[in-house]
Amino acid sequence: MRTIVAFSDSHHATLPQKLLDVANEADFVFFLGDGSMSLDDLLFHKNLIIVDGNCDPPCFGNEKMIEVEGVKILLTHGHIYSVKRDLLPLALHAKELNCQAVFYGHTHQAEISEYDGVTLICSGSPCYPNGNFASYAYAVAHDGKLTAKIVNIT
């Protein structure tokens, strides 16, 4: 069993201590873009994986794939798939890559949805939420399955 903390769209704000505490205890930390140059408190995490957002300098790449406990996961900020308009292009891309889950950001609005066997997880934003609460995503991967939830930071 492996734990995952995912978040995005901090836009260089100071991260809430509550998020840092949970992230430092997690097996994996996924930063999904927009604020990647100010993750000083997490830089020494052994499994910190970062993708670039549309407001980041191009350093880490637009997407990455990782397998955790038998679950193939796609990480992206989401802007190149127009996730503010429609999740279908992202879901189809993940399906094409045989991924069971996608973690993405960009919308600042936390949500978990599913399309044709692919779980799409938007972590929201820990600093600048859009229409709801400050949040991150917490997931557990075990034996080829992923369970995810959105955590309200406030």
N, C-alpha and C positions, 0 to 999 in steps of 0.2 A: 504494500500500500504506500502510495506517495501523495503528498499534499502539494497543491499549487495555489499560489496567490497571483492574480493577474489584475493589472490596472493600467490606465492610460490617461492622457490628457491632463497632466498636472501643470503643464505650461510653466514650468520652472518655479512654481510656488513651493513653499515648505510643506513637506508631506506630513499628514497627521501622525502623531506618535502611535496611535492605535494601529494604523496600517503598518508602520515600520516594525512594531513588535511582532505582529502576525507574520509578516513577510520574512523576518529574520529566523523564525522558527519553521517556516515551510521548507519542503524539499526543493521546490522550484519557484522562482519568481519570474513572471512574464511581464515586461513593460512593453506596452503596445503603442508607443509613440506619443509625440508631442510633449516634450520636456526631457528628452533623453540625456541632455547635457547637464542635468542637475540631479543626478541620482547618487550623490556622494555617500549617503547613508547606507546604500545597498551595494556599492561597487565591489565589495569583497565577498558577497554571497556566492557560494560555490556554483550555483546553478541559476544565475541571473541571465536571462535571455532577453535581448532588446531588439525591437524593430523600429525603423524610422517612421515618423509621422509626417504629415504635410508641412508642419512647422519646424521640423528638425533639419539640421544639415545632413546630407547623405553620408552616413557613417556605418550603419549596421545592415542596411538592405530593407526592402519593402516587405519581405515575408520570409519566414523560416518554418521548417517542419521539424517536429521532434516526436519521438515515440516515448511514451511514459507508461510503464506497466502494461504494455501491449496495446495501448491506445495511440493511434496516429493522430497528431494534432497539428493544425496549421495556425500560425501566428501572423497577424497583419494589422496594420492600423485601420485599413478599410477604405481609405480615400480613393485608392486606385480602382476600387470596385463600386464606387458611388453608393456606399451603404446608407447614406442619409436619404436616398431616394428609394432603394430597393435592395433587399438582401439576396435575391435570386442569383445574380452574377457571382457573388461570393460563395453561396451554397453550391452552385454548379462547379465552380473551380475546385472547391474542397472535395466534392464528390469525384471529380476527374482525377484528383491526386490520391484517392482512396483514404481520405481523412475521415475520422469519425466525429471530430470536433474542430471548431474554429473559435479562437479567441480574437476579438477585434475591438477597436475603439472608435474614435472620430466623432461619433454622434453625441457624446457626453451623456447619453441616456442609457441606463442599465436595463438589460433585457436578456432573457434566454428564450430562444425559439428553436424549432426543429424543422428541417426540410429533408424529406426523403432519406432519413437515417443519419443526417448530419446535424449535430447540435451546434448552434450558433450562440456564442456567449459574448455579449458586450458588457464590459466591466463598469461602464459609466465613467465618472470622474471623481477622484477623491477631493478635488479642490474647486472645480467649476461644473457642477452638475447642471444638466439641461432639463428643467421641468420636474425634477424629483430630488432625491437626497444624495449627498456625497456617498460614494460607494467604491467597492472593489469586488472582484469575483474570487470565490474560494472553491476549489475543486479537489476531489479525491479520485485518483486513478487506481484501480485494483483489478487485476485478473481480466484485462481486456475491456473493462467498463469504466466510464467516467460519470461521476455525479457532481453537479455544479450548483452553486447558489450565489445570489447577490447578497452582499453584506452591507448594511447601512452603517456608515461610520459615525453619524451623529448620534 
